[in-house]
Amino acid sequence: MRGPEGEPRWSRPALLVLLAGTAVLYLWHLSASEWANDFYAAAVQAGTQSWKAWLFGSLDSGNAITVDKPPAALWVMTLAARIFGFSSWSLLVPQALMGVASVGLLHAAVKRWAGPAAGLLAGAALALTPAAVLMFRFDNPDALLVLLLVTAAWAVTRAVDAASVRASSWWLAAAGSAVGFAFLTKMGQALLVVPALGCVYLVAGAPRLRTRIVQLVGALTAMVISAGWFVALVELWPADSRPYIGGSTTNSLLELALGYNGLGRLLGGSGNGGGGAAGNTGFGGEAGITRLFTGEIAHEVSWLLPAALILLVAGLWVTRRSPRTDRTRAGLLLWGGWTLVTGLVLSFMSGTMHPYYTVALAPGIAGVLAVGARALWQRRASIRARATLALAVAATGAWSFALLAASAEGFTWLRWPVVVLALVGVVTLVAGGRWRRLLLVGVTAAVLSGLAGTSAYAVATASVAHTGSIPSVGTTSSSFGSSGTGGGLGGPGGGMPPGAAPGTDGVRGAPTGLPDGGQDGQGGPGGRTGGMGGGTSVELSALLASTDSTWSAAVSTSQTAASLELASGTAVMSTGGWGGSDPAVTPAQFQQYVAEGKIHYYVAGGQGGGPGGDSDSSSSEIAAWVAEKFTATTIGGQTVYDLTTG
């Protein structure tokens, strides 16, 4: 039976079930993660206290320094917090809703060219990717990044199908604008999908070649404008009346984009740590072609990747003689190009590489899986098509078995049903031939086998709280946060990066602000508070909350500042950014602020109260000046200086 628009009657109810299920998965017990990542939560709190902080993405409402990313994701979360009040729910619900919207838009984009069944498969594959569950329940920028990139891909499918040059031009401009705002979310990572977006329209667009090229130039212009307006605003704004751009070395957003968040990520340097040793959870393992299949990354995103690669090659082969505008091949170029470019860059980048970055791969994998499977299913009368589908099922079953066997989770027994279902799927797909019912049994077994492992990890990820700077999937604790897998292919999960110092969070050497280097909420001297603003003593929180200066305190690093801000509700100055090495505040500026009574206390962070940053950094010079001029006291186990008593 068909619906009013020629769709099967089951398609819309099935879509509603998919979206409702995704919403439950992403929203259930969401507030258990409390502030999730303190770094971004503190910036949202600052934005609720100062519109300038909201505009620039400041870490503190006094506007000393920004976070080390552009502020688009913070804009959304802060607006929600201003409307509904600052809380864990107002912080994280927008992220979860972005996840539901991403699933819906991916379904729409895939369905447009491959039909409703393929759209549902793609949406479910994205919804159940563990990295997606993790990031859509967290306050990192990746949720908005994925939503904007899927929006851009959907807009390109509309451009390809548009009935006129004018309409297709507008859709391409919309795609470019979405990528531009994605750049304002996470900078260079947003650009990884641009080759696929441009390629699919260049190949499959309806107008003549010259017109298509002109249209793509227009889309590129829209992308530059939608990203460039904010870059220009920051560069032209007087530096002494805006916050320092965190992560940069020259107080420049453009330099941040090209350096730390650009070439530094690809090549290392510019404040980026290396990829880390193989098996290192926090830094993504060793760079190379196998990175996506090892360690934590494998459990986050690779469950369906082998099948997607097989189906991509097979799909392009069977459509090789199709007309230029063939929609199946266009879909494979779109989602396959997304997967290949993003996957290769993430595999070989030498700078900081955290496993959760791979959430940007999830829509590409889901899309190519669905489009490729549908292309072969249409040719199921051929033994070659059925054998290729069976190969994809076998590869997925074998890889799921390996991932589950390497896991430390309690559901590793699931690998045996996965293998059985995969074998049923392989046999029935190959032998089914003209027996429709047998083929349907094979398809059902294949889908259950393929989604079982990733679904188990998705549910496990959603069932526990996730906090810290580098969250990981599953339920077992990681040294980088309160979540993560305990194992993985290539070695046990967790562990500090090579050379990480005690009393740091292991990320760019940033001190945790806890004398024992512990994680937030683990307890410690002075009766530390857990959860929201965890890692800060009750006494110190009360002391800072009682101040009325511009900044209740100053510290050397942003992570310490964020924890103190959330615990006290006040602005705390970070003199050195994330790792203590940003020249955010010069010693002369700091001394002037102290003389003007704008900073009440200085809190020494890190093990033993030592400063962050290099010995010759401005934050270290400030710490040395404070130690020389003021008297230290111990409050809640931390070294505190009263800057109003000098």
CORLIN-V965533 format. One record per backbone hydrogen bond with DSSP energy under -1.0 kcal/mol. CO is the residue of the C=O (numbers start at 1). NH is the residue of the N-H. Records with the same first field share a line. If there is no record, write none. Layout:
BEGIN
CO = NH ; NH
END
This chain:
BEGIN
1 = 9
3 = 6
7 = 3
8 = 11
10 = 14
11 = 15
12 = 16
13 = 17
14 = 18
15 = 19
16 = 20
17 = 21
18 = 22
19 = 23
20 = 24
21 = 25
22 = 26
23 = 27
24 = 28
27 = 30
29 = 32
30 = 33
31 = 34
33 = 36
36 = 468
37 = 41
38 = 42
39 = 43
40 = 44
41 = 45
42 = 46
43 = 47
44 = 48
46 = 50
50 = 54
51 = 55
52 = 56
53 = 57 ; 58
57 = 67
60 = 63
64 = 244
65 = 59
71 = 75
72 = 76
73 = 77
74 = 78
75 = 79
76 = 80
77 = 81
78 = 82
79 = 83
80 = 84
81 = 85
87 = 91
88 = 92
89 = 93
92 = 96
93 = 97
94 = 98
95 = 99
96 = 100
97 = 101
98 = 102
99 = 103
100 = 104
101 = 105
102 = 106
103 = 107
104 = 108
105 = 109
106 = 110
107 = 111
108 = 112
110 = 114
111 = 115
115 = 119
116 = 120
117 = 121
118 = 122
119 = 123
120 = 124
121 = 125
122 = 126
123 = 127
124 = 128
126 = 129
129 = 133
130 = 134
131 = 135
132 = 136
135 = 138
141 = 145
142 = 146
143 = 147
144 = 148
145 = 149
146 = 150
147 = 151
148 = 152
149 = 153
150 = 154
151 = 155
152 = 156
153 = 157
154 = 158
155 = 159
156 = 160
157 = 161
164 = 168
165 = 169
166 = 170
167 = 171
168 = 172
169 = 173
170 = 174
171 = 175
172 = 176
173 = 177
174 = 178
175 = 179
176 = 180
177 = 181
178 = 182
179 = 183
180 = 184
182 = 185 ; 186
183 = 187
184 = 72
186 = 189
187 = 190
188 = 191
189 = 192
191 = 194
193 = 197
194 = 198
195 = 199
196 = 200
197 = 201
198 = 202
199 = 203
200 = 204
201 = 205
208 = 212
209 = 213
210 = 214
211 = 215
212 = 216
213 = 217
214 = 218
215 = 219
216 = 220
217 = 221
218 = 222
219 = 223
220 = 224
221 = 225
222 = 226
223 = 227
224 = 228
225 = 229
227 = 231
228 = 232
229 = 233
230 = 234
231 = 235
232 = 236
233 = 237
238 = 241
239 = 242
244 = 66
245 = 248
252 = 256
253 = 257
254 = 258
255 = 259
256 = 261
258 = 263
259 = 262 ; 264
262 = 266
263 = 267
264 = 268
265 = 351
266 = 350
269 = 272
277 = 280
281 = 284
288 = 291
290 = 293
291 = 294
294 = 298
296 = 300
297 = 301
298 = 302
300 = 131
304 = 308
305 = 309
306 = 310
307 = 311
308 = 312
309 = 313
310 = 314
311 = 315
312 = 316
313 = 317
314 = 318
315 = 319
317 = 320
319 = 322
323 = 326
326 = 330
327 = 331
328 = 332
329 = 333
330 = 334
331 = 335
332 = 336
333 = 337
334 = 338
335 = 339
336 = 340
337 = 341
338 = 342
339 = 343
340 = 344
341 = 345
342 = 346
343 = 347
344 = 348
345 = 349
347 = 288
354 = 357
355 = 358
356 = 359
357 = 360
358 = 361
361 = 365
362 = 366
363 = 367
364 = 368
365 = 369
366 = 370
367 = 371
368 = 372
369 = 373
370 = 374
371 = 375
372 = 376
373 = 377
374 = 378
377 = 380
379 = 382
382 = 386
383 = 387
384 = 388
385 = 389
386 = 390
387 = 391
388 = 392
389 = 393
390 = 394
391 = 395
392 = 396
393 = 397
394 = 398
395 = 399
396 = 400
397 = 401
398 = 402
399 = 403
400 = 404
401 = 405
402 = 406
411 = 414
412 = 415
413 = 416
414 = 418
415 = 419
416 = 420
417 = 421
418 = 422
419 = 423
420 = 424
421 = 425
422 = 426
423 = 427
424 = 428
425 = 429
426 = 430
427 = 431
428 = 432
432 = 435
434 = 436
435 = 439
436 = 440
437 = 441
438 = 442
439 = 443
440 = 444
441 = 445
442 = 446
443 = 447
444 = 448
445 = 449
446 = 450
447 = 451
448 = 452
451 = 455
452 = 456
453 = 457
454 = 458
455 = 459
456 = 460
457 = 461
458 = 462
459 = 463
467 = 482
478 = 481
480 = 470
481 = 478
488 = 491
489 = 295
497 = 500
501 = 504
503 = 512
507 = 510
510 = 505
514 = 517
519 = 522
524 = 527
527 = 538
529 = 535
531 = 534
536 = 529
537 = 541
538 = 542
539 = 543
540 = 544
541 = 545
542 = 546
544 = 547
551 = 600
552 = 601
553 = 573
554 = 603
555 = 575
557 = 561
558 = 562
559 = 563
560 = 564
561 = 565
562 = 566
563 = 567
564 = 568
565 = 569
571 = 552
573 = 555
575 = 585
576 = 582
577 = 558
579 = 613
582 = 584
586 = 590
587 = 591
588 = 592
589 = 593
590 = 594
591 = 595
592 = 596
593 = 598
594 = 597
598 = 551
600 = 643
601 = 554
602 = 641
606 = 609
607 = 610
614 = 617
617 = 621
618 = 622
619 = 623
620 = 624
621 = 625
622 = 626
623 = 627
624 = 628
625 = 629
626 = 630
633 = 640
635 = 638
638 = 635
639 = 604
640 = 633
641 = 602
642 = 645
END
